[in-house]
Amino acid sequence: MDTTRHAGRIAIVTGAASGIGKATAIRLAAEGAQVFAADINVEGLAATASEITSAGGVCTAVKCDVTQQQDINALVAQAGSRIDILANVAGIMDHFLPLGEVDDETWDEVFDVNLKGVMRLTRAVIPVMEASGKGSIVTVVSKAAVGAGAAGVAYTSSKHAVAGLVKSVAYFYGSKGIRSNGVLPGAVNTNIGTTSTPKAPWAMERALLSMASMQPPAEPDQIATAISWLASDEASNVNGSLLLDDNGWATA
Ligand SMILES: NC(=O)c1ccc[n+]([C@@H]2O[C@H](COP(=O)([O-])OP(=O)(O)OC[C@H]3O[C@@H](n4cnc5c(N)ncnc54)[C@H](O)[C@@H]3O)[C@@H](O)[C@H]2O)c1
């Protein structure tokens, strides 16, 4: 690990209380960034912040629900007049519900976090990056943006949509020095499965057929590595890319 890779940079990481977001906050801080760690889970955030600060890093824990515009505004205001890195990581699953069984509540909740949450925060951060003429945005998408066997219809659709958001930001803001890329993990050892129980057994059985071809789950830091690289100057020519980080699952 290069402890100076992000030296002096200011980074916002959502979903930082758990899993990939937590690993990303820890990695960016270890690589020199001052991290604003955001999540709805205050206890988890405190644990992330304490792990970072006890290792000599700089971290501010900010309670932020990405579905709430006032939380987004407060987070961006707290980060200050310069934001170098935005890692959109917060996301939720959808109970593996196929289209014929999905309810409006699940659909709306999944889209509100996985798509509109990313839109809200990115929209708030872009003017700050524009003002300094640079910035790197990395959004955690999913292998579910290129296939349908990893989740139910709401999650898969939200991840396909957020892949479009990633590219749109890259296309329109690349000329202003802002890069936007996505990381598409396969299965990762996090808490996401514990927060969303499968509700349609036959659809889960069908999803398992797709999962049979996947390698053992990755660890969150393996995904954080890719996020950090995309956020760094080493990836200065990479804009609008959707990086599969799934150990080959999508090739099946
Ligand atoms: N774990 C996997 O297998 C996997 C695979 C592909 C993509 N992903 C994506 O990775 C991202 C991170 O998920 P994870 O696997 O680390 O899950 P996780 O459940 O361990 O962590 C997700 C975090 O997001 C937070 N969060 C949820 N709703 C929020 C909201 N409204 N506002 C702010 N924070 C909120 C949670 O509190 C939690 O801390 C998600 O976007 C997910 O879709 C995960």
The ligand as a Gaussian input file, in Angstrom:
#p B3LYP/6-31G(d) Opt

LIG

0 1
 N      -21.600000      -7.575000      -0.960000
 C      -21.756000      -7.907000      -2.231000
 O      -21.756000      -9.096000      -2.587000
 C      -21.925000      -6.821000      -3.272000
 C      -21.816000      -7.175000      -4.624000
 C      -21.965000      -6.193000      -5.593000
 C      -22.226000      -4.896000      -5.231000
 N      -22.341000      -4.581000      -3.915000
 C      -22.612000      -3.178000      -3.583000
 O      -21.636000      -2.730000      -2.662000
 C      -22.163000      -1.624000      -1.939000
 C      -21.843000      -1.803000      -0.469000
 O      -22.538000      -2.920000       0.025000
 P      -21.903000      -3.953000       1.069000
 O      -21.907000      -5.263000       0.413000
 O      -20.675000      -3.413000       1.640000
 O      -23.096000      -4.001000       2.129000
 P      -23.185000      -3.662000       3.677000
 O      -24.614000      -3.911000       4.034000
 O      -22.145000      -4.385000       4.429000
 O      -22.890000      -2.103000       3.733000
 C      -23.780000      -1.165000       3.166000
 C      -23.787000       0.085000       4.019000
 O      -24.661000       1.039000       3.424000
 C      -25.368000       1.679000       4.468000
 N      -26.622000       2.250000       3.997000
 C      -27.748000       1.588000       3.639000
 N      -28.710000       2.469000       3.344000
 C      -28.177000       3.706000       3.504000
 C      -28.687000       5.017000       3.353000
 N      -29.961000       5.244000       3.009000
 N      -27.857000       6.057000       3.587000
 C      -26.582000       5.847000       3.987000
 N      -26.053000       4.629000       4.166000
 C      -26.840000       3.565000       3.922000
 C      -25.603000       0.575000       5.495000
 O      -25.927000       1.100000       6.786000
 C      -24.303000      -0.177000       5.455000
 O      -23.390000       0.326000       6.402000
 C      -23.648000      -1.561000      -2.275000
 O      -23.870000      -0.535000      -3.226000
 C      -23.927000      -2.923000      -2.894000
 O      -25.001000      -2.884000      -3.799000
 C      -22.196000      -5.506000      -2.925000

